[in-house]
Amino acid sequence: MLQFKSEAVPPIESTVAEAERERLEIQIAEEELKLRGYSLSASRAERLPSIDFVADYGQSGSTPAQSSVPTRNVGVRMNVPLFNMATKGRIDAAQSRRRQAELQLNDARMQVEEDVRLSLQTISTVAQQVKAAQQTVALADRELQMARDRFTAGIADNLEVINAQASLANARVAEIAALAQYKAAQINLAAALGSIESFKW
């Protein structure tokens, strides 16, 4: 059954902050930005000197079983990249991908804020529509009671009572439609906050 419970609209700033913590697309965009940052760091690290320890052990000879001699090789290799243009290209590409991830995160945050603001505005407007529809039902009910009283007193005919009943029925239909819109607005707000799974009817 559709019911209306008037609730205060939460403040926009705290609601947007909650949505930014809960919405999955922001979490994904933040993780993507971290990943791109790591990729950029790895590309930059290619320009740093590196030291490798190399070792090799094996058998050498014309036939392994009879004339083989063990061989060993141990060494330290230092790599100092001076003119490595491929590394510069990888760094530029990684910077570009990181910047793109920053822009996507910013877009996701702006979209979440827009969703929350629109949902809060909609729920406030629809709540006013529900209150107006409830007042219309109360007035139509009072008008029907007055029409019945006039009919009982012989002042009015049956047509006035029928018209009042039709007005009351139309007012109740409008109230149900407003209540349905209010529930839809609550669902949209829960989706905007990223908490649709915990939404209670």
C-alpha positions as CSV (number, residue, x, y, z in Angstrom):
1,M,0.0,0.0,0.0
2,L,1.3,3.4,-0.9
3,Q,1.7,5.7,2.2
4,F,3.1,9.1,2.6
5,K,5.3,10.1,5.4
6,S,6.6,13.6,5.3
7,E,10.4,13.6,5.7
8,A,12.8,16.5,5.9
9,V,15.0,16.8,2.8
10,P,18.6,16.1,3.8
11,P,21.2,18.8,3.2
12,I,22.7,18.7,-0.3
13,E,26.4,18.8,0.7
14,S,26.3,15.8,3.1
15,T,24.0,13.9,0.7
16,V,26.5,14.4,-2.2
17,A,29.4,13.4,0.0
18,E,27.5,10.2,1.0
19,A,26.8,9.4,-2.7
20,E,30.4,9.9,-3.6
21,R,31.4,7.4,-1.0
22,E,28.8,4.8,-2.0
23,R,28.4,5.0,-5.7
24,L,30.1,2.2,-7.6
25,E,31.1,4.2,-10.6
26,I,33.2,6.7,-8.5
27,Q,34.9,3.8,-6.7
28,I,35.8,2.3,-10.1
29,A,37.0,5.6,-11.4
30,E,39.2,6.1,-8.3
31,E,40.7,2.7,-8.7
32,E,41.3,3.3,-12.4
33,L,43.1,6.6,-11.4
34,K,45.3,4.7,-8.9
35,L,46.1,2.1,-11.5
36,R,47.1,4.8,-14.1
37,G,49.3,6.4,-11.4
38,Y,51.1,3.2,-10.8
39,S,51.6,2.7,-14.5
40,L,53.0,6.2,-14.8
41,S,55.4,5.5,-11.9
42,A,56.5,2.3,-13.5
43,S,57.2,4.1,-16.8
44,R,59.2,6.8,-15.0
45,A,61.2,4.2,-13.2
46,E,62.5,2.9,-16.5
47,R,64.7,6.0,-16.7
48,L,66.4,5.2,-13.4
49,P,69.7,3.2,-13.5
50,S,69.3,-0.4,-12.6
51,I,71.7,-3.1,-11.4
52,D,71.2,-6.7,-12.3
53,F,73.0,-9.7,-10.8
54,V,73.5,-12.4,-13.4
55,A,74.7,-15.9,-12.9
56,D,74.9,-19.0,-15.1
57,Y,75.9,-22.6,-14.5
58,G,76.1,-25.4,-17.0
59,Q,78.1,-28.2,-18.6
60,S,80.3,-27.7,-21.6
61,G,82.0,-30.4,-23.8
62,S,81.6,-32.4,-27.0
63,T,79.6,-35.1,-25.2
64,P,77.9,-34.5,-22.0
65,A,78.6,-37.8,-20.4
66,Q,82.3,-38.1,-21.1
67,S,84.1,-34.8,-21.7
68,S,81.9,-32.3,-20.0
69,V,83.4,-29.6,-17.9
70,P,81.3,-27.5,-15.5
71,T,81.1,-23.8,-16.5
72,R,80.2,-20.9,-14.3
73,N,79.5,-17.3,-15.0
74,V,78.8,-14.7,-12.3
75,G,78.5,-10.9,-12.9
76,V,76.9,-7.6,-12.1
77,R,75.4,-5.6,-14.9
78,M,74.6,-1.9,-14.6
79,N,72.1,-0.3,-17.0
80,V,72.0,3.5,-17.3
81,P,69.4,4.6,-19.8
82,L,70.6,7.9,-21.4
83,F,68.9,8.2,-24.8
84,N,66.0,5.9,-24.5
85,M,63.2,7.5,-26.6
86,A,60.9,4.6,-26.2
87,T,60.8,5.2,-22.4
88,K,59.9,8.8,-23.0
89,G,57.1,7.7,-25.3
90,R,55.8,5.3,-22.7
91,I,55.9,8.0,-20.0
92,D,54.0,10.4,-22.3
93,A,51.3,7.7,-23.0
94,A,51.1,6.9,-19.2
95,Q,50.6,10.6,-18.4
96,S,47.9,10.9,-21.0
97,R,46.1,7.8,-19.6
98,R,46.4,9.2,-16.1
99,R,45.0,12.5,-17.1
100,Q,42.1,10.8,-18.9
101,A,41.4,8.8,-15.7
102,E,41.3,12.1,-13.7
103,L,38.8,13.5,-16.2
104,Q,36.7,10.4,-16.0
105,L,36.7,10.6,-12.2
106,N,35.8,14.3,-12.3
107,D,32.9,13.5,-14.8
108,A,31.6,10.7,-12.5
109,R,31.6,13.0,-9.5
110,M,29.8,15.8,-11.4
111,Q,27.2,13.2,-12.6
112,V,26.7,11.9,-9.1
113,E,26.2,15.4,-7.8
114,E,23.7,16.2,-10.5
115,D,21.8,13.0,-9.8
116,V,21.6,13.8,-6.1
117,R,20.5,17.4,-6.6
118,L,17.9,16.4,-9.2
119,S,16.6,13.6,-6.9
120,L,16.4,15.9,-3.9
121,Q,14.6,18.5,-5.9
122,T,12.2,15.9,-7.4
123,I,11.4,14.4,-4.0
124,S,10.7,17.9,-2.5
125,T,8.4,18.8,-5.4
126,V,6.5,15.5,-5.4
127,A,6.0,15.7,-1.6
128,Q,4.3,19.0,-2.1
129,Q,2.1,17.4,-4.9
130,V,1.1,14.6,-2.5
131,K,0.1,17.2,0.2
132,A,-1.9,19.1,-2.3
133,A,-3.6,15.9,-3.5
134,Q,-4.4,15.0,0.1
135,Q,-6.0,18.4,0.7
136,T,-8.0,18.0,-2.5
137,V,-9.3,14.6,-1.3
138,A,-10.3,16.2,2.1
139,L,-12.1,19.0,0.3
140,A,-13.8,16.7,-2.1
141,D,-14.9,14.5,0.8
142,R,-16.3,17.6,2.6
143,E,-18.0,18.7,-0.6
144,L,-19.6,15.2,-0.9
145,Q,-20.8,15.4,2.7
146,M,-22.3,18.8,2.1
147,A,-24.0,17.6,-1.1
148,R,-25.5,14.7,0.8
149,D,-26.7,17.0,3.6
150,R,-28.3,19.3,1.0
151,F,-29.9,16.3,-0.7
152,T,-31.3,15.0,2.6
153,A,-32.7,18.5,3.4
154,G,-34.3,18.6,0.0
155,I,-32.3,21.7,-1.2
156,A,-30.4,19.8,-3.9
157,D,-31.0,17.0,-6.3
158,N,-29.2,13.6,-6.7
159,L,-27.1,15.0,-9.6
160,E,-25.1,17.2,-7.2
161,V,-24.4,14.2,-5.0
162,I,-23.2,12.2,-8.1
163,N,-21.0,15.1,-9.2
164,A,-19.5,15.3,-5.7
165,Q,-18.8,11.5,-5.7
166,A,-17.1,11.8,-9.1
167,S,-15.0,14.7,-7.8
168,L,-14.0,12.6,-4.8
169,A,-13.1,9.6,-6.9
170,N,-11.0,11.8,-9.2
171,A,-9.2,13.4,-6.2
172,R,-8.4,9.9,-4.9
173,V,-7.0,8.8,-8.2
174,A,-4.8,12.0,-8.3
175,E,-3.7,11.2,-4.7
176,I,-2.7,7.7,-5.7
177,A,-0.8,8.9,-8.7
178,A,1.1,11.5,-6.5
179,L,1.9,8.8,-4.0
180,A,3.3,6.6,-6.8
181,Q,5.4,9.5,-8.0
182,Y,6.7,10.0,-4.5
183,K,7.7,6.4,-4.1
184,A,9.5,6.6,-7.5
185,A,11.3,9.8,-6.4
186,Q,12.4,7.9,-3.2
187,I,13.7,5.1,-5.3
188,N,15.6,7.5,-7.6
189,L,17.1,9.2,-4.5
190,A,18.2,5.8,-3.2
191,A,19.8,5.0,-6.6
192,A,21.5,8.4,-6.7
193,L,22.9,7.7,-3.2
194,G,24.2,4.3,-4.3
195,S,22.0,2.5,-1.6
196,I,19.2,1.1,-3.8
197,E,19.9,-2.4,-2.4
198,S,19.0,-1.3,1.1
199,F,15.9,0.7,0.0
200,K,12.9,0.0,2.3
201,W,9.3,0.2,0.9
